[in-house]
Amino acid sequence: MVIALIAILAALLLPALSSAQSQGRRAACINNLKQLGLSGQLYTADNDGKLAENLPQGQTTNSWVLGNLKYSSDATNDWIIRQSKFFPYASQLGSYRCPADSSQIRGIPRVRSYSMNGWMGSRYMENESKVNGFRTFVRESEIAMARPSSLWMLADEHELSIDDGFFLVTMDDSRPFASFPALRHSRGYSLNFADAHAEIYKLRDADLFLAGSATPQISPKSMDWQKLKAVTTLR
């Protein structure tokens, strides 16, 4: 009788404990992104109003963070985080990794979960985009003239997609979710904004990502895709 009662209580408590753990990891991820957002602002203040540089792998050796997490030698290498432009302001290695990110290389956790909006930190997307009129942002003053609270800076990227620190968003819909977001927070991902606040975006089409494909087929009409585009850049 006692054993049966204990089993019933455990069955009732385990879902609550699991939910509490999930909420705790989500809160910690949001806090990480707030810290990194503040670090970006401090870096900009110390560098004459310039944002930390952000370019795809191979385009520069001076991006906000180095390395390509597709390579095992980089994926578990603390040095690439310590060389980040934000590290003098956010010097805890854990700040660069979502606490719900369980991805590992040879049993060692990856050092980073977050990537930066490709329209921030360089003119690369403005020069490469097939659709004219969308803005890139390389200075604080450019963001201030827009709406900092509605432009995202860093996002939690899916472990199948993450490579360099550059999150690609093609405003011409040529490659929806070429870089695709994580699903770690109840089928949602975290992202911060230029005013340093952070949010969780739920994915309505999460099943396409959960299928485990490295190249999920997302329609350009997807509400998830359109929602991210809406806070990526402006005309």
N, C-alpha and C positions, 0 to 999 in steps of 0.2 A: 504493500500500500504506500509506504513512504517513498520507495523507489519510483513508483508510478507518479506520485505527486511531484517529486523532483524533476522527472522527465517532462511533465506538463509545464512546470514553471520555467524550465530551460527553453522549451519550445516557444513560450511566450516572450521570454527575455531576449533571446538571441536576435530576432529581427530588430528589436529596439537598439541593442548594442551595435549591430551592424550599421543601422541608420545613423547612430551617433558618431561612429567612426568615419562614415562617409561624409557627414557634415563637417567633422573636424578637419578632414583632409581638404575639403572644398574651401573652408575658411583659411587654412594655411596657404593654399594655392593663391587665393585672392590677396592675402597679405604679401606673399612673394612678389606678385605683380605690382602691388602698390609700392613696395620697396624699390623695385627696379624702375618703376615710373618716376619716383622721386630721385633716384640715382641719375636717370637720364636728364632730369631738369637741373640737377647740380652740375653734371658734366657740361651742359649747355651754358650755364652761368659762368663756369670757369674757362670757357672757350669762345668768348666773344659772341655768344648767341648762336653758335653753330651746333646743330644736332650731331650726335655721334654718327660716323659714316656707316652706311649699310649698303653693301653690294653683294651680288652672288659670288659663290666660290670661284676663284680664278680671276676675278675682276680686280681684286685689290688684296693687299696684305694688311690693311688698316681698318677693317670693318669693326663694328662694335664688339663682335666676338669672333674668334678664329675657329678653324677646324670644320670638318665634315663628319657628322655622326654616322654616316654610312661606312666609314672606315673604323675598324675596331681600335686602331691605335689612337684615334681622336676621341672616340665615343666614351672612353673611360679615363681620359687624360685631364687631370685637374689643371694642368698648366694652361690649357686654352681658356679656362674660366678665369684664372688668375690674371691673364693678359687682357681680359675684357675691359673696355673703356669704362664700364660701370663698377668694376671691382674695387677701386679706391673708395667708393661710396656705399657699396653693398658687398662687404668682404666675407660674408658667410657663403660657402659653396652651396649649401642647401637652398639658397635663395633663387638659384637658377634652374631648379628642378622641382616639378610638381610632386608633392608627397604621395599622390595617387599613381604616379608613373612607375609601373613595375618592370619596365623594359630593362634588359640586361644584355651585356656582351660577355660571354664566357663566365657567367655567374657574377659579374661586376655591374652595378647600376650605371646607367648612362649619366653623364655629368650635366646634361641640359635638356629641358623640356620645352623651352620657349624660343620663339623666333620673332623677328621684327617685321612689321608692315613694309613691304617692298617699295611703297610710295614715300617712305620716310628715310631721310639720311643720304639721299643721292638723287641725281636726275636720271638715273638709269631707266626707270619705267617710262618717264616722259619721252625719252629718246627712242625707246624700244616699242612703245605701245602703237598699235595700228589705228587707234582712235584718238584723234586730236582733241585737245581742250581739257584733259584731266591734268590736275596739278600734282607736282611732287613738292616735298617740303624738306628744306635743308637748313632753315634757320627758324629760331623761335618766333621771330617777328612774322614770318609767313603763316605759322600756325595761329598766332594771336589774331591775325586778320580774318581767319576762318572761324571755326567753332571748335576749340580744343576739347570740349566735352563730348563731341560727336565724331572724333577721329581717333581710331585705335592705333596703338603703338606696338604692343607685344601680345602674342597669343600663344596659348597652349597647343602645340602641334602634335599630330598623331605620330606614334612611334614608327609606322610604316612609311611615313612621308618625310620626317625630319632629316635634314642633312646639314646644310650650312645655316647661318642665322638669318637668312633672307626668306620671308614668307611671300610667295608669289600670288598676286591677285590680278588676273587679266580682266580689265574693265570692259574689254571688247567681247567677253564671253567665249573666247577661243579655247580656253582650258579651265573650265569650272573646277575649283578645288584642286589645281595642280599641286599646291601645298594644301593638305587638308587637316582640319582641326581634330583635336583629341576628343575622346568620348568618355573621359574618366569621371565626370561629375554627373551621374545619372543621365547619360547620353547628352552631355553638354560640355562645353569648353570655356575656359576662362580667358579674358583678354582685358588689358588695361587701355586707358585713353590718355590723350595728350594733357589733360588736366590732372592726371595721376589717379583718377578713380578707376575701379575695376568692376567687371560684371561677369556673369555666367550666361552664355547663349546656349539655349537648348536646340538640339538638332531634330527637326521633324523627320528628315530622311535618314535617320541614324542607321537603319537596317542596311543601307547600301555600304556604310562604312564597316558595320559589324560583320559583313560577309568576309572580311579579311583581305580583300583585294588591294594590291598596291596602287591600282588605277581604277577607283570606283567610277562608274558611269553616272555622273550627275548632270541633270538637265540644266541648261542655262536659266530655265524658268523656275528652278527650285527656290523655294522661299528661304531656305538656309543660305544659298548662294547670294541671292538678292539682298538679304539682310546684312551679310558681311560686306558686300560691295558698297552699300549705302553709308557705311561708316569708315570706308577705306580712304577715299579721297573725294575731291570736289572738282567741278568744272570751273 
